[in-house]
């Protein structure tokens, strides 16, 4: 079992809690060159405002990242005790483990979590984010790095703590805790090369996601560093599945009969490869080594046990919660970006 921790400090200077000032309806009115009542009418009953004015006001809203506050009036001065969390999925292991741990910590500080999931869709995330920000949360948590520029402007304009998790994000809006998926894939590649494998393929799902792109780049870097050609890979925009693993294995072996190892982005894909290997009497790891980049306890239970990269998402949730609470309490942080370790667990499949 090997632990990896790369470039943990990005050498950032300490940052203080951001200003609580945020764009107001007065700011929008001033930028659009109209009165506040006109802005309010355009946002609440747009059919009562001319198209020319609506366009001008919408441009001002987008430029400022203005978000109408549904908690206005008597509640506006009350400190919010809610934290908005947007996840790509409620069922994936990484998301569920992170959320449970995060929620357990912030509840001890009397914060409540309200959640939404975007199904890996940035447009859906933008809708959720706007709705959540309208309710004036104390902070926002986002799982992953992909989002629309408009969403980023909204987050910056909200002037509340924001933490982006799962990936290392050098240009994060505010706080960041994540893993280098590039380093993880490269480490797995070098592990297999060290075991004597030379024709190492890669299979990945959700090709449009930055995590998969980082993993693919890490595999390519490991192959090139080892003077091997990174030619044998299949990526798809589909969700990960065992069927994808079965199909990808067959396609890659047909294309490259000398294929002797496979790195899979997801555990389910690797399990599909294992099952197809059993069906075709392909001996693992002698004829084909198999590994995955998001392992769980299931990797120990399958046959042969599956070599994997494991990330402690429970620890990530706890650390994200403590970092966010420190920011909410006005503490100055020594480092607002943290890179977590991953563990490479070599098992019988390699």
HUFENLIN-V537311 format. One record per backbone hydrogen bond with DSSP energy under -1.0 kcal/mol. CO is the residue of the C=O (numbers start at 1). NH is the residue of the N-H. Records with the same first field share a line. If there is no record, write none. Layout:
# HUFENLIN-V537311
CO = NH ; NH
This chain:
# HUFENLIN-V537311
2 = 344
4 = 342
15 = 333
24 = 28
25 = 29
26 = 30
27 = 31
28 = 32
29 = 33 ; 34
35 = 39
36 = 40
37 = 41
38 = 42
39 = 43
40 = 44
41 = 45
45 = 48
46 = 49
50 = 54
51 = 55
52 = 56
53 = 57
54 = 58
55 = 59
56 = 60
57 = 61
58 = 62
59 = 63
60 = 64
61 = 65 ; 66
72 = 75
73 = 76
75 = 78
81 = 112
82 = 138
83 = 114
84 = 141
85 = 116
86 = 143
87 = 118
92 = 96
93 = 97
94 = 98
95 = 99
96 = 100
97 = 101
98 = 102
99 = 103
100 = 104
101 = 105
102 = 106
103 = 107
106 = 111
107 = 110
112 = 83
114 = 85
116 = 87
118 = 121
121 = 125
122 = 126
123 = 127
124 = 128
125 = 129
126 = 130
127 = 131
128 = 132
129 = 133
130 = 134
132 = 135
133 = 136
134 = 70
139 = 84
140 = 163
141 = 86
142 = 165
148 = 152
149 = 153
150 = 154
151 = 155
152 = 156
153 = 157
154 = 158
161 = 140
162 = 175
163 = 142
164 = 177
165 = 144
166 = 179
169 = 172
175 = 164
176 = 338
177 = 166
178 = 340
179 = 181
180 = 184
181 = 185
182 = 186
183 = 187
184 = 188
185 = 189
186 = 190
187 = 191
188 = 192
189 = 193
190 = 194
192 = 197
193 = 196
198 = 200
199 = 260 ; 261
201 = 263
202 = 234
203 = 265
204 = 236
206 = 209
209 = 213
210 = 214
211 = 215
212 = 216
213 = 217
214 = 218
215 = 219
216 = 220
217 = 221
218 = 222
219 = 223
220 = 224
221 = 225
222 = 226
223 = 228
224 = 227
229 = 231
231 = 233
232 = 202
234 = 204
236 = 207
238 = 206
241 = 245
242 = 246
243 = 247
244 = 248
245 = 249
246 = 250
247 = 251
248 = 252
249 = 253
250 = 254
251 = 255
252 = 256
256 = 259
260 = 289
261 = 201
262 = 291
263 = 203
264 = 293
266 = 270
267 = 271
268 = 272
269 = 273
270 = 274
271 = 275
272 = 276
273 = 277
274 = 278
275 = 279
276 = 280
277 = 282
283 = 287 ; 288
289 = 262
291 = 264
292 = 309
296 = 299
297 = 300
298 = 302
299 = 306
305 = 349
307 = 292
308 = 345
309 = 295
310 = 343
311 = 313
312 = 316
313 = 317
314 = 318
315 = 319
316 = 320
317 = 321
318 = 322
319 = 323
320 = 324
321 = 325
322 = 326
323 = 327
324 = 328
325 = 329
326 = 331
327 = 330
336 = 176
338 = 178
342 = 4
343 = 310
344 = 2
345 = 308
347 = 350
349 = 290
